[in-house]
Amino acid sequence: MNYRKLGRTGFEVSEIGHGLWGMGGWTGSDDQQSLASLQLSADLGCTFFDTAWAYGEGHSDALAGKVAAANPGKRIYIASKVPPKNGRWPASRHDPYSDVFPREHVLKYADRIRQAIGTDRIDLLQFHVWDDSWINEREFGATVEELKNREIILAFGLSLNRWEPQNGIAAIRTGLVDCVQVIYNIFDQAPEDELLPVCRELNIGVIARVPLDEGSLGGKLTLETRFPEGDWRASYFGKENLSKTVARVEKLKNIMPQRMSLPEMAFRFILSNPDVSTTIPGMRKPAHVKQNLAYSDSGPLPADLLAELRKHRWDRKPKVWAA
């Protein structure tokens, strides 16, 4: 496993972290399997675990806390997120800041997250949605400063809306934000345009989420794939997106080098970018942990393959089914 700095936080994090979203209630989730996967990650050198209160109402926070408690000799970083008070994903400039992250709401969930994890201080606390129209709200800056001054958190970050990577740059420039979490993968290359250069300039940590496009870049999705009702992927890979995604994945398979899998190509594409601090695949099964974490040792992709992958950029606009 290779390690990178999470921007100015100074955290030395594994360049492949572990995302816990699927452990909070997705179809087929099993706590014993989840804990086994988390422990294997820690055993293989993973030091960064990303969770959120919304992943099962604190359930995934508690799982992350258990793996940290089981490994007292290792420096494990846990990042969590405060849910929007109004329950709306993604954020909108039409939502008043006071309806989304008022001080009392943020502090309440920071306490709940600390209790679930079993810690006095959260390594990284993020707002789970964001809109840059809120940057001048005095309560925003005052709340972040209070969280740090009271040592409730070590660092503060934002999870940016899907397919809106530029909607966070103004917040970064306030000086309040230590890192951002953004969708970045072979299809979603837009963060390279504006967001990543600003993060490089200001030494802001970058967490690349959705490295496999919610699973499509795992290479097993077909036109017949269906997810159970209630599983978020049933909406994401619905009729508006499934056929388009499958077609694009098939084109990627046509340029895949021999002896390289599609997931390997996807992870190494992300890790070829030095602006990325860590990427956080969801891994509920130990087999996936072993496979994905090994890609860290393979190094960046060849320049000619990277150039070819640039042609597979897919710029999309936010949709209700993708929120």
N, C-alpha and C positions, 0 to 999 in steps of 0.2 A: 504494500500500500504506500502510495505517495501522499505527501501532506502539503497544504498551502495555507497561507495566512488569510483569515477572514477579514480582509481590509484592515482598518485601523483598530479593530478590536484587539488585534494581536493573538487571537485564538489560533492555535495550530490545529487545523481540522483536516480530516481525511478527505481527499479530493472526491471520493464517492462516499456519501453519507447514506442514511437510512430514513426514508419517509414512512410515517406511520398511518397515513390516511386510511388505507385499506383495512387496518386493524381495528378501526373504531366502529365497525358495523357493516362492512361490505358483505355481500353474499359469500358464504364459505369461510368467514373469519372464525378462527379458533384460537383462544388465548394461549393454550399450551404450545401450539405450533408457532404462534406469534412470538412468544417468549423465547422459544428455541431459536428462532430466526434472529432475534435481537441479540441473543447471547453469542451466536455464531459470528455475527457482525463484529461484536466487541473482540472476540477471539482472533479475528482476522485483521484487526487493526482499524476498524471503523471507530471514529471518535465523535461523529456528529449525527444527532438524531433529531428529526424535525417532526413535531406534533402540533396539535391545536386543541383547544377546548371543544371546538365543534366536532371533532372526530370522536363521537360517542359520548358527548357531555362529560369530558374529562377522562374517558376510558383510556384513550391512547396516551394521555399524559401520565396516567398511573402506570401503564406498561413501560414507558420510558424511564420512569422513576425506579421501577423494579430492576431494570438492567443496570442502571447506575449504582443502585445499592448493592447489587451482586458483584460489582467490580470496583471495590473501594481503592484498589491500587492503580487504577487507570483514570486519566483525566478525560472524562466523557462530557461533551457539551450537549445540552438539551435546549432546543429552540421551540417555543410555543407561540400561540396566537390568541389574541383577544377577539371574540366574535363581535360583529356589529350589533348594537343594541336593537336596531330596527329589523334585524334578521334578513337584510337584503344583500344578495350577491348577484352581480358585482355592485360596487359603489356607483353612485351617480351624483353629478354636480347638482342635481335637483334635490338631493337629500341634505338637509341642514346638518352641519357637524354635530350640533347638540343632540340630534336624534341618533347618531351613530356611535360616537366615542366620548360621551360626557365623562368628566373626571370620576364621578362616583362609580360609573359602570366599569371603567378601565381598572380602577383600584380593586373593585369587587372581584373581577375575574382574575386579576393578578394574584389575589389572595387564594382564590379557588385553585388556580393552576399550581401555585406553590404547595398547597396542601395535597393536591393529587400527586405531584411529583415527589413530595416529601423533602422539600428543600426550603431554606430561608431566602435564597436569592436565585432568580432565574437568569441563566446565562444570556439568553437572547429572547426578548419579548417583542412580538410583531403585532401590528394591526392587521387583521385578516383581510381587510379591503382598504382601498384608498382612492381618493380623488384629490388632485392638486388644487382644486378650488378652495380647499380648506387650509392652505398654508398660513394664511394671515389670522386664523382664529387663535386668540391669545390662550385659550384653554388648551389647545394642542401643545404648544411649547411648554406651558406651565406644567402640564401633566407629565410630559416626558422628563422634564427636569426633576420633578418630584420623585418619579420612579427611580431615577438614578441617585439623587441626593439622599433618599431614604434607604438606599442600597437594596431595593426590591429587585432590581435588575442590574446586570452588568452592561448590557448593550440593548439598543432599540433598533427595530427594523420595520419594514413595510413589505407586505405581500401584495404585489401589484396585480391589477385586474388582468384577466386573460386577454391577450391580443391588444393590450394598451401599454406597451413598455415605456413609452414616453411620459405616461401619466404617473409621474413619481419623481421626475427630474427636478421640478421646482421644490419639492419637499427635501430632496437631497441637498439642494443648495442653501437651505436654511441652517444647515450645520447640526440639525437634531437627529439625523438618520445615520446609523452606523453601517447598515447593510440593507440590501433589497433582495427579495425573492421574486423571480420572474420566470415565466415559461420560455425556455430556450432549448431548441432541438433542431434536427435536420430540417424539419418543415418550418418551424418558427424561428427564423433568423433575424427578425426585425430588431431585437435588442442591440444588435451590432451597429445600427444606424446612429442612434443618439445616446441611448442609456449607457451602454458599456464604456464608451469614451469618457463620459462624465464620471462614472465610477472609477475608472482608471486615474483620472485627473485628481479626484478628491480622496482616493484610497478608501473606497466604499466596498465592503464585502458583497459578493454576488453569489446567491444561491440559485442554481439553475434547477427549476422544478419541471416535472413532466418530461423527463428525458426520452421516454418512449411513446410520447403522444398518447397518454392514457392506455398504452398497450399495443397500439397499432404497429409500432416499430419493433415489437417483439416478433413480428412476421407470421403470426398464426391467425390473424383476423381474415374472415372470408365473407362473402355476400350472404351467407346463411347464418352467420354468427348472431346470436340473440342472448341478451342478458335478462335475468329475472326481474320482474316488476319490483320497483323499490331500489334496485341497484342503479347508482348514478350513471354508470356506463350505458344503461339502456337508453338514456336520453342522449348522451353524447354521440353514441354510435347508432342513432336513429336514422330514419329515411333521408334526412337532409345531409347527413355526413358520411354514412357508411360506404356507399358506393364510390364516392369521390376519394375517400381515404384508401380503400382497397386498391383502386386504380393507381394511385400515387405510390403506394407501397410496392406494388408489382414492378413499377418502373425502377425503383431503387434496387430491387433484387437483381435486375438486369445488369447493374454496374458493380455489384458486389464482387470483390476479389475472391479468388479461390481460397478456401480454408479460412474465410472470415464470415462470421454470422452477421445477420442484420442487427441484432442487439449490440454486438461488439462494434460495428461500424457506427452505430448511433451514439454509444457512450464515448468512443474515441473522438468523434466529431466534436462533442462538447468539451472534452478534456484537452483538445488541441488548442483551445482558446485560453491564453493565460489570464484573461480578465475574469474568468470563472474561478470562484474559490472552492466550491463544492457542488455536486449534483446529487439529488435525493430521490432515487427510485423507490417506489413502494415494493417491499419484499416481504411477503407473508410466509414464504416457504424457504427452508434452509437451502434447498437446491438452487433457488434464485439468488440467494445471498452469495453462495460460493461462486456461482457463475459471474455475477455482476461485479463483485469486488475485485475479481481477478483482472478485469479490464484495466485497472489502474496501472498494472505492471507492463502493459503493452505499449505505452507511449503514444505520442500523437500520430495522426494519420499522415501518409505521404502527401506532399503538396499537390500532386496531380489529382489525387482522389478528393482532397478537400475542394479543389477548384471545380471538380465535376459535381460535388454535392451542393455547391452554391446554386447550381441550376435548379435544384429541387426545392428552393424556398417557396413557401406557400403563405402569402399574406392574406389574412382573414379578418373580418370585422366581428366584434362581439355579437353573440346571439344568445337568446334566452336559453336554448337547449345546451349551451356550452358554459353557462355560468357556474 
